[in-house]
Amino acid sequence: MVRTPLTPLERERGERFGALLREARGERSMVEVAAAAGVSAETLRKIETGRAPTPAFFTVAALAYALGLSLDELATACAPPAEDAEALSA
C-alpha cells in the first residue's frame, strides 16, 4: 500500500500535537507515560518529535488518557489556525 505524502498542514498539526504531549508530560519520563498508555517509548518519541505526525486514533486516545487530557482539548489544540481552516473550506 502506498501512502500519500502529508501536506504541510498535516505536518504542522503533528508538530503541534507533539509539542502538546511534551508539555502535558512535564517532568514525567517518556518511558513512564508510554507504559501508562500502553505504547512503546519509541512510538511516543516519534510522535513528540513529529516523525509520526498522524498516529492511530487509539494511540492518541491512550496517550490523552495517560496524560489526563480530553480528546476535545487535543482536537482544539491541534486544529489548524483560523486562516488555514478558512482556506481549507473554500
C-alpha positions in Angstrom: 0.0 0.0 0.0 1.4 3.4 -1.0 0.8 6.2 1.4 0.1 9.7 0.1 2.6 12.3 1.2 1.5 14.5 4.1 0.6 18.1 3.4 2.4 20.9 5.1 -0.8 21.5 7.3 -0.7 17.8 8.3 2.9 18.1 9.3 2.3 21.3 11.3 -0.6 19.6 13.1 1.7 16.7 14.0 4.2 19.2 15.4 1.6 20.9 17.4 0.4 17.6 18.8 3.9 16.5 19.7 4.6 19.8 21.5 1.3 19.5 23.4 2.2 16.0 24.5 5.7 17.1 25.7 4.1 20.0 27.6 1.5 17.7 29.2 4.1 15.1 30.1 6.0 17.7 32.1 8.6 16.1 34.3 7.3 12.5 33.7 9.7 10.4 31.6 8.7 9.2 28.2 9.0 5.6 29.4 6.6 6.2 32.3 4.0 7.9 30.1 4.4 5.4 27.2 3.9 2.5 29.7 0.8 4.1 31.2 -0.6 4.5 27.7 0.4 1.0 26.5 2.6 2.2 23.7 6.3 1.9 23.2 8.6 4.7 24.3 9.9 4.9 20.7 6.3 5.5 19.5 5.9 8.3 21.9 9.3 9.7 20.9 8.3 9.7 17.2 5.0 11.4 17.9 6.6 14.1 20.2 9.3 14.8 17.6 6.9 15.0 14.6 8.3 11.9 12.9 4.9 10.2 13.3 2.6 13.1 12.7 -0.6 11.0 12.1 -0.8 8.4 14.9 -3.7 6.0 15.1 -6.8 7.1 17.0 -6.4 4.6 19.7 -2.8 5.7 20.3 -4.0 9.3 20.6 -6.8 8.3 23.0 -4.5 6.2 25.2 -1.9 9.0 25.4 -4.7 11.5 26.2 -6.0 9.3 29.0 -2.5 8.7 30.4 -1.8 12.5 30.4 -5.2 13.5 31.8 -6.2 15.3 28.6 -9.5 15.2 26.9 -9.8 14.4 23.2 -11.7 17.7 22.8 -8.6 19.5 24.2 -6.4 17.7 21.8 -8.6 18.4 18.8 -8.8 22.1 19.7 -5.1 22.5 20.3 -4.2 20.7 17.1 -6.7 22.3 14.8 -5.3 24.5 12.0 -5.1 28.2 12.7 -8.3 30.1 11.7 -6.8 31.4 8.4 -5.7 27.9 7.3 -9.1 26.4 8.2 -10.8 29.1 6.1 -8.6 28.3 3.2 -9.4 24.6 3.5 -13.1 25.2 3.5 -13.1 27.5 0.4 
